[in-house]
Amino acid sequence: MSRILIRGAKVLGGERQDVLIDGETIAEIGTGLSAEGAEVVEAAGRVLLPGLVDLHTHLREPGREDSETVLTGTRAAASGGYTAVFAMANTFPVADTAGVVEQVYRLGREHGYCDVQPIGAVTVGLEGRKLAELGAMHESAAGVTVFSDDGKCVDDAVIMRRALEYVKAFGGVVAQHAQEPRLTEGAQMNEGVVSAELGLGGWPAVAEESIIARDVLLAEHVGSRVHICHLSTAGSVEIVRWAKSRGIDVTAEVTPHHLLLTDELVRSYNPVYKVNPPLRTERDVLALREALADGTIDIVATDHAPHPHEDKDCEWAAAAMGMVGLETALSVVQQTMVETGLLDWAGVADRMSHKPAAIGRAQGHGRPVSAGEPANLTLVDTAYRGEVDPAGFASRSRNTPYEGRELPGRVTHTWLRGRATLVDGKLA
């Protein structure tokens, strides 16, 4: 088993310390540590965080390997500082059986760049009519605890209630893509001033907010857990805040792009900005940042949605919705939350590691950076500034909204149970 001495790291942004990894475990933390025969990594004041955990990743395999595979997606995750990702169920075939989730789980273990925890579909084929094999997926080798029809909303209240009742039996959670389908027919972007000026079909905030309101009440009635995917409006924030004040067991996530980008970018008609839910207004962006800071929104999740070039290099109406995000997420959070003073690095660790691991029951992840804990770690050069160049991405897809934009911070090292998956910014 290898020994690694990380020298002079700012653990969670605090004072410089040395961290000794012995095998799969953090052996010791202190100052002036030495370890004969250990590999030494000179951190030089870089920030050491627990390995990041993404509760919302699209790996596309099986079925859309032209967009991404478990291998390329987990390589992108390691490049972004992640040691665990939750893979969404909208694959081909859909991950609605024990067989499919086990396939994805085993591919993750085989490739070894980060742990892959499959998310099971709520309904058969994501069709919203019949519950999928929730219990069988939970009892499978993949041990599924999170279920979502992401990409589609579970809009039938009876089906949603049944799903919440079912997962309660084993402590699972339903992650809802909150989008009332009738209110978003033909929608292309956020409904507002910009959509009216551009003549594009509007996607009203109430389409998201009405589903969230219904589902938190259902969760309260059933006594179960509900998680809100990619929350995007100021009104949604208020509903979740109210639900938490009432004691309802609801958690919520925000994407990096909803913390930074607004619907004004759609004026370019560049389909790279087409995403579901759509980019909202500056007012929404500021409300989301404040909600992430005060804990109303629990976590940051990337909604990494890779697409091949031809699905984005076309006219706006025909373009696919989605953005890649694993390799830029931490930089966007540094710019929008840390450099604005809304979160410190301990807060980032909480929102991007501890809490997502807790929501998804990711064993061994989201743990404190302390002796005796698993050595799932990421080292960040927070002083770095550079333009985003998707040509260097590990992801198979390049549909990033940040191309050419300067962002702060760069992940230099990632360790998964003491084994380096990223070294000096290069995949191991």
C-alpha positions in Angstrom: 0.0 0.0 0.0 1.4 3.4 -1.0 2.1 6.3 1.4 1.6 9.9 0.3 2.6 13.0 2.2 0.7 16.1 1.2 2.8 19.0 2.6 1.6 22.5 3.3 -2.1 22.2 2.3 -4.8 24.5 3.6 -7.3 21.9 4.8 -10.8 23.4 4.1 -9.0 26.7 3.5 -7.6 26.9 7.0 -4.0 27.0 8.2 -1.3 25.1 6.4 -1.0 21.5 7.5 0.6 18.2 6.3 -1.6 15.3 5.6 -0.3 11.7 5.5 -2.1 9.1 3.5 -1.4 5.5 4.3 -3.0 3.1 1.9 -6.7 4.0 1.6 -6.9 6.0 4.8 -5.8 9.4 6.1 -3.2 8.4 8.8 -2.3 11.7 10.3 -2.7 15.5 10.0 -0.4 18.0 11.6 2.6 20.2 11.0 6.2 19.1 10.2 5.1 15.5 9.4 7.6 13.2 7.8 7.2 9.7 6.5 10.1 7.7 5.2 9.5 6.3 1.7 6.3 8.3 1.2 5.6 10.1 -2.0 5.6 13.9 -1.3 3.2 16.3 -2.9 4.1 19.9 -2.3 0.7 21.6 -1.9 2.3 25.1 -1.4 -0.8 26.5 0.2 -3.4 25.0 -2.1 -6.8 24.2 -0.6 -7.5 20.5 0.3 -11.1 19.4 0.3 -12.9 16.1 0.7 -13.5 14.5 -2.7 -16.5 16.1 -4.4 -19.7 14.2 -4.8 -22.1 14.9 -7.7 -25.7 13.9 -7.1 -26.7 14.6 -10.7 -24.6 13.4 -13.6 -25.5 12.0 -17.0 -23.0 9.4 -18.2 -25.2 8.3 -21.2 -24.0 4.7 -21.2 -25.7 2.4 -22.1 -27.1 3.7 -25.4 -25.6 7.1 -26.1 -21.9 6.4 -26.0 -21.4 9.0 -28.8 -22.1 11.6 -26.1 -20.3 10.1 -23.1 -19.4 6.8 -21.5 -18.9 5.7 -17.9 -15.1 5.8 -18.6 -15.0 9.3 -20.2 -17.5 10.7 -17.7 -15.7 9.5 -14.7 -12.4 10.7 -16.1 -14.1 14.1 -16.4 -15.3 13.8 -12.8 -11.8 13.0 -11.6 -10.5 16.1 -13.5 -13.0 18.2 -11.7 -12.2 16.9 -8.2 -15.0 14.4 -7.9 -14.6 11.0 -6.2 -18.2 9.9 -6.6 -21.0 10.6 -9.0 -24.6 9.6 -9.2 -25.6 8.5 -12.7 -29.0 9.5 -14.0 -31.4 6.9 -15.3 -32.3 8.3 -18.8 -30.1 5.9 -20.7 -31.0 3.6 -23.5 -32.3 1.2 -22.2 -33.6 3.2 -19.3 -32.0 2.3 -15.9 -35.4 0.9 -14.6 -34.3 -2.6 -13.7 -31.7 -4.2 -11.5 -29.8 -5.5 -14.6 -29.2 -2.0 -16.1 -28.2 -0.3 -12.8 -25.8 -3.2 -12.0 -24.2 -2.8 -15.5 -23.5 0.9 -14.8 -22.3 0.3 -11.3 -19.8 -2.4 -12.5 -18.5 -0.2 -15.3 -17.7 2.4 -12.7 -15.9 -0.1 -10.5 -14.0 -1.4 -13.6 -12.7 1.9 -14.7 -11.8 3.2 -11.3 -11.6 7.0 -11.8 -14.4 7.6 -9.3 -17.2 5.7 -7.6 -20.4 5.5 -9.7 -23.7 5.1 -8.0 -26.6 4.6 -10.4 -29.9 6.4 -10.0 -32.9 4.3 -10.7 -35.9 5.4 -12.8 -39.1 6.1 -10.9 -41.3 4.8 -13.6 -40.9 2.2 -16.3 -39.3 3.7 -19.4 -39.6 7.2 -17.8 -43.1 7.1 -19.1 -44.8 8.2 -15.9 -47.4 5.5 -15.9 -46.1 2.5 -13.8 -43.6 2.3 -11.0 -40.3 0.8 -12.0 -38.6 -2.0 -10.0 -37.6 0.2 -7.1 -37.2 -2.5 -4.5 -35.2 -4.8 -6.9 -32.9 -1.9 -7.8 -32.3 -1.2 -4.2 -31.6 -4.8 -3.4 -29.3 -5.2 -6.4 -25.5 -5.1 -6.2 -25.8 -1.4 -7.1 -27.8 -0.7 -3.9 -29.8 2.1 -5.4 -31.2 4.7 -3.0 -32.0 7.6 -5.3 -34.7 7.4 -7.9 -35.5 10.0 -10.6 -37.1 10.3 -14.0 -34.8 13.3 -14.6 -35.3 14.7 -18.1 -39.0 14.2 -17.4 -41.2 15.1 -14.5 -43.2 12.6 -12.5 -46.3 14.7 -13.1 -49.0 12.2 -12.0 -49.6 13.0 -8.3 -50.8 9.4 -7.6 -47.6 7.9 -9.1 -45.5 10.4 -7.2 -47.2 9.6 -3.9 -46.7 5.8 -4.5 -43.1 6.3 -5.2 -42.6 8.3 -2.1 -44.4 5.6 0.0 -42.3 2.9 -1.6 -38.8 4.4 -1.1 -39.7 5.2 2.5 -39.5 1.5 3.4 -35.7 1.5 2.8 -34.8 5.1 3.4 -34.6 6.1 -0.3 -35.3 9.4 -1.9 -37.2 10.5 -5.0 -35.4 13.2 -6.9 -37.9 15.2 -8.9 -37.4 17.0 -12.2 -39.9 19.8 -11.5 -41.5 20.7 -14.8 -45.3 20.8 -15.3 -45.4 19.5 -18.9 -48.5 21.2 -20.0 -47.1 24.6 -19.0 -43.9 24.1 -20.9 -45.2 22.7 -24.3 -43.1 24.3 -27.0 -41.0 26.2 -24.4 -37.5 27.2 -25.6 -36.2 29.5 -22.8 -37.2 31.4 -19.6 -40.6 33.2 -20.0 -39.9 36.9 -19.5 -38.8 40.1 -21.2 -36.1 38.3 -23.3 -38.3 35.6 -24.6 -40.9 38.2 -25.6 -38.3 40.2 -27.5 -36.8 37.2 -29.2 -40.1 35.5 -30.0 -39.1 32.2 -28.4 -41.6 30.1 -26.5 -41.5 31.0 -22.8 -40.9 28.5 -20.0 -42.7 30.0 -17.0 -41.3 29.9 -13.4 -44.6 28.6 -12.2 -44.1 25.4 -14.2 -41.3 24.5 -11.8 -42.8 26.0 -8.7 -46.2 24.3 -8.9 -44.6 20.9 -9.0 -42.3 21.6 -6.1 -45.2 22.9 -4.0 -47.2 19.8 -4.7 -44.4 17.4 -4.0 -43.3 18.9 -0.7 -46.9 18.5 0.5 -47.0 14.9 -0.8 -43.7 14.2 1.1 -45.2 15.7 4.2 -48.3 13.6 3.9 -46.4 10.4 3.3 -43.6 11.1 5.7 -41.0 10.5 3.1 -37.9 12.2 1.5 -38.1 14.3 -1.7 -35.2 16.0 -3.4 -35.6 18.8 -5.9 -33.3 18.6 -8.9 -31.8 21.8 -10.5 -33.9 24.4 -8.7 -33.8 27.5 -10.8 -36.2 30.3 -9.6 -36.5 32.7 -6.8 -40.1 31.4 -6.2 -38.8 27.8 -5.9 -36.4 29.0 -3.2 -39.3 30.5 -1.2 -41.4 27.3 -1.4 -38.4 25.1 -0.3 -37.7 27.6 2.5 -41.3 27.4 3.7 -41.3 23.6 3.5 -38.2 23.3 5.6 -39.6 25.7 8.2 -42.6 23.3 8.4 -40.3 20.3 9.0 -40.9 18.7 5.7 -38.0 16.3 4.7 -37.0 18.1 1.4 -33.6 18.8 0.0 -32.7 20.8 -3.1 -29.8 21.3 -5.5 -28.6 24.1 -7.8 -26.4 23.8 -10.8 -23.3 25.9 -11.3 -24.7 27.4 -14.5 -27.8 28.6 -12.7 -25.5 30.4 -10.2 -23.7 32.3 -12.9 -25.5 32.6 -16.2 -28.8 34.4 -17.1 -31.3 34.4 -19.9 -29.7 37.5 -21.4 -27.2 35.1 -23.0 -29.9 33.6 -25.2 -29.9 36.8 -27.2 -26.9 35.2 -29.0 -29.1 32.3 -30.2 -26.1 30.1 -29.4 -27.6 26.7 -28.5 -24.8 26.1 -26.0 -27.0 28.2 -23.6 -30.1 26.0 -24.1 -30.7 24.0 -21.0 -33.4 22.4 -18.9 -34.5 24.2 -16.7 -33.6 27.3 -18.7 -31.3 30.0 -17.7 -33.3 32.5 -15.6 -33.0 36.2 -14.7 -30.4 38.0 -12.7 -32.9 38.2 -9.8 -33.2 34.4 -9.8 -29.4 34.0 -9.9 -28.9 36.2 -6.9 -31.7 34.4 -5.0 -30.2 31.0 -5.7 -26.8 32.2 -4.4 -28.3 33.5 -1.2 -30.3 30.3 -0.8 -27.2 28.1 -1.2 -25.4 30.3 1.3 -28.1 30.1 4.0 -28.8 26.4 3.5 -32.2 26.6 1.9 -30.6 24.9 -1.1 -28.5 22.0 0.2 -26.1 21.2 -2.5 -24.5 22.0 -5.8 -25.0 19.4 -8.5 -23.6 19.7 -12.0 -26.4 18.2 -14.1 -23.5 17.3 -16.4 -25.4 16.7 -19.7 -23.0 15.8 -22.6 -24.1 16.0 -26.2 -22.3 15.3 -29.5 -21.3 18.2 -31.6 -24.2 17.8 -34.1 -26.8 18.0 -31.4 -25.7 21.5 -30.4 -24.2 22.9 -33.7 -27.6 23.6 -35.2 -30.5 26.1 -35.0 -31.8 26.9 -31.6 -35.1 25.2 -31.9 -33.6 21.9 -33.0 -30.8 21.8 -30.5 -30.6 19.5 -27.5 -30.9 20.9 -24.0 -27.9 20.6 -21.6 -24.4 21.5 -20.7 -21.3 19.7 -19.5 -20.3 20.7 -16.1 -18.1 18.3 -14.1 -14.7 19.9 -15.1 -15.8 23.5 -14.4 -18.2 23.2 -11.4 -15.7 24.0 -8.7 -14.3 27.0 -10.6 -17.8 28.4 -11.0 -18.6 27.9 -7.3 -15.3 29.6 -6.4 -16.3 32.6 -8.5 -19.9 32.9 -7.5 -19.8 31.8 -3.9 -16.3 32.0 -2.4 -15.0 35.2 -4.1 -18.3 37.0 -3.3 -18.0 36.1 0.4 -21.1 34.0 0.5 -19.3 30.7 1.3 -15.9 29.8 2.7 -14.1 26.6 1.7 -15.6 24.7 4.5 -19.0 25.7 3.2 -18.0 24.5 -0.3 -17.0 21.2 1.2 -20.4 21.0 2.9 -22.4 21.8 -0.3 -20.3 19.8 -2.7 -19.2 16.8 -0.7 -20.7 16.2 2.8 -24.4 16.9 2.0 -24.6 15.3 -1.4 -23.0 12.2 0.0 -25.5 12.2 2.9 -28.5 12.7 0.7 -27.5 9.8 -1.6 -26.1 7.6 1.2 -22.7 7.4 -0.5 -20.7 5.3 1.8 -17.1 6.5 2.5 -17.6 9.8 0.7 -18.3 13.3 2.1 -16.3 12.4 5.2 -14.3 14.9 7.3 -10.6 15.5 6.3 -9.2 13.9 9.5 -7.2 11.0 10.6 -8.9 7.6 10.2 -11.2 8.7 7.4 -11.1 7.4 3.8 -8.5 9.2 1.7 -11.0 10.7 -0.8 -9.5 14.1 -1.4 -9.0 16.9 -3.9 -6.4 19.6 -4.0 -7.3 22.9 -5.6 -5.0 25.7 -6.8 -7.4 28.6 -5.9 -5.0 31.3 -7.2 -5.1 30.0 -10.7 -6.9 32.0 -13.4 -7.4 30.8 -16.9 -9.7 30.6 -19.9 -11.8 27.5 -20.3 -10.7 25.5 -23.3 -13.0 22.5 -24.0 -10.4 20.9 -26.3 -8.7 19.8 -23.1 -11.7 18.3 -21.5 -11.7 14.6 -20.5 -15.4 14.4 -21.3 -16.3 13.1 -24.7 -18.5 16.2 -25.3 -17.6 19.8 -25.6 -20.9 21.6 -25.0 -19.7 24.0 -22.3 -21.2 27.5 -21.9 -17.8 28.7 -20.6 -15.6 28.4 -23.6 -13.2 31.3 -23.7 -14.4 32.6 -20.3 -11.9 33.2 -17.6 -12.6 31.2 -14.4 -10.7 30.9 -11.2 -9.3 27.8 -9.6 -7.9 24.5 -10.9 -8.0 21.1 -9.5 -4.5 19.7 -9.5 -4.8 16.4 -7.6 -7.6 13.9 -6.9 -7.3 10.8 -4.7 -9.8 8.0 -4.6 -9.2 5.9 -1.5 -5.6 7.0 -1.5 -5.0 6.3 -5.1 -4.3 9.2 -7.4 -6.7 9.7 -10.2 -5.4 13.1 -11.1 -1.8 14.3 -10.7 -0.6 17.8 -11.5 -3.8 18.4 -13.5 -3.3 15.2 -15.6 -5.3 12.1 -15.4 -3.4 9.2 -13.8 
